[in-house]
Amino acid sequence: MRIVFKTDYMQDIRPWKDGYQLSLYLILLAVVALAPWWLDDFYLGELTNVLIWAIAGLGLMILTGHTGQASLGHAAFLAFGCYANVILIEAGVPFLIVFPLAGILTGIIGALIAIPALRLHGIYLAIFTLALSILMDDIIVLTEPITGGVAGKYIGGVEIFGFLVDRWGTPRAFYWLVLAVTVLVTLGYINLLRAPLGRSFIAVRDSEVSAQAMGVDIARTKTISFGLSCAVTGWAGALMGLYAGAFNNETFSVVISIQLLMMIVIGGLGSIHGAFFGAIVIGFLPQFLSISKEYVGAVIGGNTVAIPGLEFGVFGLILIAFILFEPMGIYGRWLKIRTWFELFPFYRKDMFRRQKSYLKTERLR
Amino acid sequence: MSLLELNNVTLKFGGLTAVDRLSFSVEEGEVFAIVGPNGAGKSTVFNLISRFYDPYEGTIRFDGHDLLQVKPSGVAAYGVARTFQNIELFEHATVLQNLLVGRHRHRKTNVISELFFTPSAKRQEVENREKVEEVIDFLDLQAYRDKMIAGLPYGVRKVVEVARALATDPKLLLLDEPASGLSVEETTDMRWWIDDIRRQMGITVLMVEHDMGLVSGVSDRVLAMADGAKLALGTPAEVQAHPAVIEAYLGKAS
């Protein structure tokens, strides 16, 4: 059993609880940063993919997990970030300027879209954003002179300080680029959560009425949340474009939006860890399925032909299982296991049970 | 000049007049209670002061400001804090985080400085924390500091809500049924706390309450309402003995 004695307010304000926890995260960071030396290029590529999904997940987590606004349209912002990035690079602007700009532009677009979306709640907001996702497809086709339309666009490597960073040519450099973005976004997210803005997001999520009574401007807070969320998603989109190398109007379809939302639900809504756990499930599930299919095929002697929709079917099953048995996602389960070890042998079964509250303030409008 | 002044305030929901030409004023440093049968419009008065509703006519002035000119989120900035009848805490956050949201109106940093957590943001966090700790000490919430609201018993949540309102550092505290659902001991605690809030912190308290023991114990003046209109206004004893009040609660003797 480990007990942290608090003697200073900074212990609650700084991101880590104690030296032990900090060292764990530093070790994790070192292991991940050195991945090119213990992973072959194929799995390094897969890990890169997972990290890109994690960034996108962090983006959606700000909006859905912490501000409580469901969005089924984040593929549209992925697409915007991706196209903004590539189009500006083609215009000859250096990557180090283009990349931040791609996210910031996506963020501004997101904040503008938030203004009409502010009046919508729950399922209506989900439908509104779903429409965005579908519209984006058409917008890309209609603006063909800029976006390349159905034919799509290609992007090779990019140059950073004269070094070529290319998904295929220099996978290690590309991996480190993605890792650096992941770390920066995560640090920003941690800062957000320990500052008044992050707390006002949580306040809006849990009770708009009392958030208002505490002086939180709901419209402003939601707009900022949309903006930040879309900016991060835009960066993920830019990286996805570089990762894929070629993309067109169908790359960022509605399916991506839904996958993204399912990902953070499985990972655990309202936690940074959740975005990463979810991304690992999303990223490695197809590999896991194809490998296990081979084994199963070898044992029962069946063939190994592709089963259409297998991936989505399994994914759906996992989602349903989580909603039924662990609504807090993988992060919720992780917390329970960790608490079990930390409190050993004093863990009680109903430690995480929530009190039901039946009363809710009546609608005010 | 009074701290809070309602003048001729009327609110209608369609054909129903929820608040009918109500006027009263709350003086600085007093505990003012509003009583009345269910549906009398007591909570509606609170929601009017919080600007959740726009009155049909009349004025609401607080501390020299016209409250009707500000948005609902602007009321807190003038120093008005409130609790809710049905507890509106941020369920999936800790007690500490809830109280820190109460400090929101004192926020001086902006989005950028918070994203990079600059030294000024850090300083602000420490200041907020010191303020919140004062409130935690005052209301004996030390044991619950890092607990999630979702796992707390009802009585504690009620206290946390008062604590969150106090964390805003208000001039006027609106308590919507602070003792509803509390046990006898908890109600007694609440009574002393309200007394201390007024005496030690110098905060004016306006409360809606059904528990007449609590009302007559702490309040200086009582306003009795029925059907949205004023019935009687005076000391607790005067109001309790007022024939119109007795009629509103018990009906007319036939």
Interface residues (C-beta under 8 A of the other chain):
Chain A: Y9 M10 D12 I13 G188 N191 L192 R194 A195 P196 L197 G198 R199 S200 I202 A203 R205 D206 S207 V209 S210 A211 Q212 A213 M214 G215 V216 D217 I218 I224 L228 G270 F352 R353 R354 Q355 S357 L359 K360 T361 E362 L364 R365
Chain B: N47 S50 F52 Y53 K71 P72 S73 G74 V75 A76 A77 A81 R82 F84 Q85 N86 I87 E88 L89 F90 E91 H92 A93 L96 Q97 L100 V101 G102 R103 H104 R105 R107 T109 V111 E114 L115 F116 F117 A121 K122 Q124 E125 V126 N128 R129 E130 M148 A150 G151 L152 P153 Y154 R164 T168
